[in-house]
Each structure stands twice: as C-alpha cells, then as structure tokens.
C-alpha cells in the first residue's frame, strides 16, 4: 500500500471512529459547509439532486419555489407547504417537528443582496430538539438526549426566552438571550444566521481579505449611537453594508454566559426592526441580535425543550 493511500485510509478510519463516538452518545454530526462563521447544510436528495440549506435560529423555514421545482417537490398546482425532502441513505437531516415535517414554499426575492442557497432551516426546524453549534470545530450536531458535557459548570449555562401563550405553551421558537455590553444587560435574539454584506470600502477598511458576505451581530440605532457617544475610541465604519448603507461598530467588553469577548462587530439596524418587528415574535423586547461575530468563539449547546444554552470556550 502506498504511503499516501495508507494515510488516507487512516484519516477515513479516524473520521468513522469520531462519528461512531458521537452516535454512541446520541449525537449526530450534520453535513455542514461552514462559511464565514455561518452554517450551511449540503445534501443530496433520494432522486440525486443537490440542495443547499442555510441554517438560521433567527430565521424562517422555507424553500424557494424555483428550488422546489428543480427538486420535483411541488405537487400539481403548487402549494404553500410541502413535505420535507428525503435524502440518500447515510445522510440524516431531521425534518421539522414544529410543522409536522412540512416546509413552506416562498418565491425568491427580486431585490436585495444575492442569497446563494435553496432553502432556509430556521426557528421551526430547530424547535423541540437539542443542538450543538461547535464554532471552533466548524460542526453542527443534533442530539437525542442532553450531552454529558452540556450539564457542567452552571456559570456558563444561560436561560433562553421564548414567546408563549397565556397557558405557557410555546408558540414561536426564536430564542432570546442576554448579553452584557458596555456594562448594560441587553435582551438579544440568539441569531446564528445573522449576515451582512460589506461594501468594497468597508472591506478595504477592515483589510482582513475575507468575503463580503459574512456573519454579523446587530444592534438598534438607539444603542449604537449611545455606544458611539460614550466611546469615541470604538472603531466605526460608516456605510459599511451593501443595500442598507448602515454603519457598523466594534463593541468591546462583551460578556455572555459567564465569558468575556474582548471585541466584536455589530451592524446598526433601525430601532423599529428590533423594538417593534422582531420583538413581536419574542417574549420580551429585544435590542439586537447576537450572531457569529460573538458566537464564533464558543461551542454552544442549545437545548430547546429545557430552554437553556450551555457555552464552552476552547
């Protein structure tokens, strides 16, 4: 056996052992494409067609109509929802529990930045399950039971808020999480899909030679301006975002789940986007969203049934 062939075999065996170990604990690693601190899932349907999902705890559950047509998923005459696709043996992507295995069909927006995916797996897909967003390891796992390492160190366990009916029944599955920034506790959306598209000028200013489309965190204009006035030394890039023209600020001293993040970028949003629109889906008023610019430092296990998130930092 050639050395390169032997090495390749060892890598395959090691990967199989790792997956087996995860399975023995009830966890399954999903076929993720990790891009700019965001999670995409790439899979092949039973009919042999490829499909790219964008996962987003702060987003909706849908497939674009043109993709559903390409995958031959639409019944005669179309419809507002269809059965979740079935995939080739060996690739398990859980169907959404909150919609009883259905996914909604939406037309693709004609305006706005390019959205290069076929479907979004949002709040209704994540609902009622246990997930681990392993940002350093670039992995997304789903669990049948709470993993052992997610039961330790209460200092790094946080309670999540969800919108419920008067009787306590959960009606929406957008998680609310608290973060302390600049000494103030803020209510935020836990938003793994938060994305910004940076202008050429912003990319030049950053100088990090990364892609324009990347993970973001968001903050209301009210808080954005408060930070800017209090901290003229915090870096601000004006007109940083394509389309909206919004600025972004590099906030400092961010504390979440008992950990400290030295600095992270937040993109400004109009107050009504969070104080009115997004807050209508939450159990409390929110001021923004915590996304990949903060979460990239952590391995986060989100237990939807118990409404908790466990943070680990490598």
C-alpha positions as CSV (number, residue, x, y, z in Angstrom):
1,X,0.0,0.0,0.0
2,X,1.4,3.4,-1.0
3,X,2.1,5.8,1.9
4,X,-0.4,8.4,0.7
5,X,-3.1,5.7,0.3
6,X,-2.4,4.4,3.9
7,X,-2.6,7.9,5.3
8,X,-5.9,8.5,3.5
9,X,-7.2,5.2,5.0
10,X,-6.2,6.3,8.5
11,X,-8.0,9.6,8.1
12,X,-11.2,7.8,7.0
13,X,-10.9,5.4,9.9
14,X,-10.4,8.2,12.4
15,X,-13.4,10.1,11.0
16,X,-15.5,7.0,11.2
17,X,-14.5,6.4,14.8
18,X,-15.3,10.0,15.7
19,X,-18.7,9.8,14.1
20,X,-19.3,6.5,15.9
21,X,-18.4,8.0,19.2
22,X,-20.9,10.8,18.6
23,X,-23.5,8.3,17.8
24,X,-22.9,6.3,21.0
25,X,-23.7,9.5,22.9
26,X,-26.9,10.2,20.9
27,X,-25.3,13.0,18.9
28,X,-25.2,13.1,15.1
29,X,-22.9,15.4,13.0
30,X,-24.7,17.1,10.2
31,X,-23.1,17.6,6.7
32,X,-22.2,21.2,7.3
33,X,-20.5,23.7,5.0
34,X,-19.1,26.2,7.4
35,X,-18.6,29.6,5.8
36,X,-17.7,32.9,7.4
37,X,-19.0,31.7,10.8
38,X,-22.3,30.6,9.4
39,X,-23.7,27.1,8.9
40,X,-24.9,25.7,5.6
41,X,-26.0,22.1,5.1
42,X,-25.3,20.5,1.8
43,X,-27.1,17.2,0.9
44,X,-28.3,15.1,-1.9
45,X,-32.0,14.0,-2.2
46,X,-33.1,10.5,-2.9
47,X,-33.6,11.5,-6.5
48,X,-29.9,12.5,-6.7
49,X,-30.4,16.3,-6.7
50,X,-28.2,18.5,-4.6
51,X,-29.7,21.1,-2.2
52,X,-28.1,23.7,-0.1
53,X,-29.8,24.8,3.2
54,X,-28.9,27.9,5.2
55,X,-29.5,27.4,8.9
56,X,-30.7,30.3,11.0
57,X,-32.0,30.2,14.5
58,X,-33.4,33.7,14.0
59,X,-35.0,33.0,10.6
60,X,-37.9,31.2,8.9
61,X,-38.4,27.8,7.5
62,X,-38.8,27.7,3.7
63,X,-37.6,26.5,0.3
64,X,-37.5,28.8,-2.7
65,X,-40.1,27.9,-5.3
66,X,-37.6,27.6,-8.1
67,X,-35.6,25.1,-6.0
68,X,-38.7,23.1,-5.1
69,X,-39.5,22.9,-8.8
70,X,-36.0,21.8,-9.6
71,X,-36.1,19.1,-7.0
72,X,-39.6,18.0,-8.2
73,X,-41.1,18.6,-4.8
74,X,-44.1,20.6,-5.8
75,X,-47.4,18.8,-6.1
76,X,-49.6,19.7,-9.1
77,X,-50.6,23.4,-8.9
78,X,-48.0,24.2,-6.2
79,X,-49.0,25.0,-2.6
80,X,-48.0,26.9,0.5
81,X,-46.1,24.0,2.1
82,X,-44.7,20.6,1.0
83,X,-43.2,17.6,2.6
84,X,-39.6,18.0,3.8
85,X,-37.2,16.4,1.3
86,X,-35.9,12.9,1.7
87,X,-32.2,12.3,1.4
88,X,-29.9,9.5,0.3
89,X,-29.1,6.7,2.8
90,X,-26.4,7.7,5.3
91,X,-27.4,11.4,5.3
92,X,-29.8,12.3,8.0
93,X,-31.2,15.8,8.1
94,X,-34.0,15.9,10.7
95,X,-37.4,17.1,9.4
96,X,-39.0,19.9,11.4
97,X,-41.1,18.8,14.4
98,X,-42.9,22.1,14.8
99,X,-44.5,21.9,11.3
100,X,-45.0,18.1,11.4
101,X,-42.5,17.5,8.6
102,X,-43.6,20.3,6.3
103,X,-41.5,23.1,4.8
104,X,-43.0,26.3,3.3
105,X,-42.6,27.4,-0.3
106,X,-41.6,31.1,-0.9
107,X,-40.7,32.9,-4.1
108,X,-37.1,34.2,-4.2
109,X,-36.8,38.0,-3.5
110,X,-36.3,40.0,-6.6
111,X,-34.3,42.7,-4.7
112,X,-31.6,42.7,-2.2
113,X,-28.2,41.0,-1.8
114,X,-27.7,37.7,-3.6
115,X,-28.9,34.8,-1.4
116,X,-27.0,31.7,-2.6
117,X,-28.9,28.9,-1.1
118,X,-32.0,26.8,-1.9
119,X,-33.8,26.8,1.4
120,X,-33.6,28.1,5.0
121,X,-33.8,26.0,8.1
122,X,-35.0,28.4,10.8
123,X,-36.8,28.6,14.1
124,X,-39.4,25.8,13.4
125,X,-36.6,23.4,12.3
126,X,-34.6,23.9,15.4
127,X,-37.6,23.7,17.7
128,X,-38.0,20.9,20.2
129,X,-34.5,19.4,19.7
130,X,-31.0,19.8,21.2
131,X,-28.2,21.2,19.1
132,X,-24.5,22.0,19.4
133,X,-23.0,24.8,17.4
134,X,-19.3,24.0,17.6
135,X,-17.9,27.1,16.1
136,X,-14.2,26.3,16.7
137,X,-14.7,22.8,15.4
138,X,-16.9,24.0,12.5
139,X,-19.5,21.4,13.3
140,X,-23.3,21.3,13.9
141,X,-24.7,18.4,15.9
142,X,-28.2,17.3,16.8
143,X,-28.7,15.2,20.0
144,X,-31.3,12.6,21.1
145,X,-30.5,13.5,24.7
146,X,-28.6,16.2,26.5
147,X,-24.9,15.5,26.1
148,X,-22.9,15.0,29.2
149,X,-20.6,17.9,28.7
150,X,-23.7,20.2,28.5
151,X,-24.6,19.5,32.1
152,X,-21.5,21.0,33.7
153,X,-20.4,24.4,35.1
154,X,-23.6,26.3,35.9
155,X,-21.7,29.6,35.4
156,X,-21.9,29.0,31.7
157,X,-25.5,27.9,31.4
158,X,-28.0,30.6,30.4
159,X,-31.8,30.6,30.3
160,X,-33.4,31.3,26.9
161,X,-36.7,33.1,26.5
162,X,-39.4,32.1,24.0
163,X,-42.8,33.6,23.2
164,X,-45.6,31.6,24.8
165,X,-49.4,31.7,25.1
166,X,-51.1,32.6,28.4
167,X,-51.1,28.9,29.4
168,X,-47.3,28.7,28.9
169,X,-47.4,26.8,25.6
170,X,-44.6,27.9,23.3
171,X,-45.9,29.5,20.1
172,X,-42.7,30.6,18.5
173,X,-39.2,29.4,18.7
174,X,-36.9,32.4,18.3
175,X,-34.5,32.2,21.3
176,X,-33.9,35.3,23.4
177,X,-30.6,35.5,25.2
178,X,-29.0,38.2,27.5
179,X,-25.6,39.7,26.9
180,X,-23.9,42.5,28.8
181,X,-22.2,45.1,26.7
182,X,-20.6,48.3,28.0
183,X,-22.0,47.4,31.4
184,X,-25.6,47.2,30.3
185,X,-27.6,44.0,30.1
186,X,-29.3,43.7,26.8
187,X,-32.0,41.4,25.6
188,X,-31.0,39.9,22.2
189,X,-32.0,37.4,19.6
190,X,-29.8,34.3,19.5
191,X,-29.3,34.5,15.8
192,X,-26.8,32.0,14.2
193,X,-27.8,33.2,10.7
194,X,-27.3,36.9,11.1
195,X,-25.5,38.0,8.0
196,X,-24.2,41.3,6.5
197,X,-22.9,42.1,3.0
198,X,-20.0,44.5,3.2
199,X,-19.2,47.2,0.7
200,X,-15.8,47.4,-1.0
201,X,-15.0,50.4,1.1
202,X,-15.7,48.5,4.3
203,X,-13.6,45.6,3.2
204,X,-10.7,47.9,2.4
205,X,-11.1,49.5,5.9
206,X,-11.1,46.1,7.6
207,X,-8.2,44.8,5.5
208,X,-8.9,41.2,6.5
209,X,-9.1,39.8,2.9
210,X,-12.3,38.0,3.7
211,X,-15.6,37.7,1.8
212,X,-18.2,40.4,1.7
213,X,-21.0,38.0,2.9
214,X,-20.2,37.1,6.5
215,X,-21.7,36.5,9.9
216,X,-22.9,39.6,11.8
217,X,-24.4,40.7,15.0
218,X,-27.0,43.5,15.0
219,X,-27.8,46.4,17.4
220,X,-30.6,49.0,17.4
221,X,-29.8,52.6,16.3
222,X,-30.5,53.9,19.8
223,X,-27.9,51.7,21.4
224,X,-25.5,52.1,18.5
225,X,-25.5,55.9,19.0
226,X,-25.2,55.5,22.8
227,X,-22.0,53.4,22.3
228,X,-20.6,55.8,19.8
229,X,-21.1,58.8,22.1
230,X,-19.7,57.1,25.2
231,X,-16.7,55.5,23.4
232,X,-15.2,57.6,20.6
233,X,-12.3,55.2,20.6
234,X,-14.6,52.3,19.4
235,X,-14.0,51.8,15.8
236,X,-16.9,52.7,13.4
237,X,-17.1,52.1,9.7
238,X,-19.7,54.2,8.0
239,X,-21.9,53.0,5.1
240,X,-20.5,49.5,5.7
241,X,-23.4,47.4,4.4
242,X,-24.5,46.9,0.8
243,X,-28.1,48.0,0.2
244,X,-28.9,49.4,3.6
245,X,-25.9,51.7,3.9
246,X,-25.8,51.0,7.6
247,X,-22.7,51.5,9.7
248,X,-21.0,49.0,12.0
249,X,-19.2,49.4,15.3
250,X,-16.6,47.3,17.0
251,X,-18.0,46.9,20.5
252,X,-15.8,45.9,23.4
253,X,-16.1,44.2,26.8
254,X,-18.9,41.8,25.8
255,X,-20.0,39.4,28.5
256,X,-22.1,36.4,27.7
257,X,-22.7,33.1,29.7
258,X,-20.0,34.0,32.2
259,X,-17.4,34.6,29.5
260,X,-15.8,37.7,28.1
261,X,-15.3,38.6,24.5
262,X,-12.9,41.4,24.0
263,X,-14.4,42.9,20.9
264,X,-16.9,42.1,18.1
265,X,-18.6,43.9,15.2
266,X,-22.2,45.0,15.4
267,X,-24.2,46.3,12.4
268,X,-26.7,49.1,13.0
269,X,-30.4,48.5,12.4
270,X,-33.3,50.9,12.6
271,X,-34.9,50.8,16.1
272,X,-38.2,49.5,14.8
273,X,-36.6,46.5,13.2
274,X,-36.0,45.1,16.7
275,X,-38.1,47.1,19.1
276,X,-41.2,46.6,17.1
277,X,-41.0,43.9,14.4
278,X,-38.6,41.3,15.9
279,X,-39.9,41.9,19.4
280,X,-43.4,40.9,18.3
281,X,-42.0,37.4,17.9
282,X,-40.2,37.3,21.3
283,X,-41.2,37.1,24.9
284,X,-39.6,40.4,25.7
285,X,-38.5,43.5,23.8
286,X,-35.1,42.9,22.1
287,X,-32.4,45.4,21.2
288,X,-30.5,43.4,18.6
289,X,-29.1,40.0,17.8
290,X,-26.1,38.0,18.8
291,X,-24.6,36.3,15.8
292,X,-21.4,34.7,14.6
293,X,-19.2,37.7,15.3
294,X,-19.6,36.8,19.0
295,X,-20.6,33.2,18.9
296,X,-17.5,32.2,16.8
297,X,-15.5,31.9,20.0
298,X,-17.7,29.2,21.5
299,X,-19.1,25.8,21.4
300,X,-22.8,26.3,22.2
301,X,-25.3,23.6,23.1
302,X,-28.9,24.9,22.7
303,X,-31.5,22.7,24.5
304,X,-34.8,23.9,23.1
305,X,-37.0,21.7,25.3
306,X,-35.3,22.9,28.5
307,X,-34.9,26.5,27.2
308,X,-31.2,26.7,28.1
309,X,-27.9,27.2,26.3
310,X,-24.6,25.9,27.5
311,X,-21.4,27.8,26.4
312,X,-17.9,26.3,26.3
313,X,-14.8,28.1,25.3
314,X,-11.7,26.4,24.0
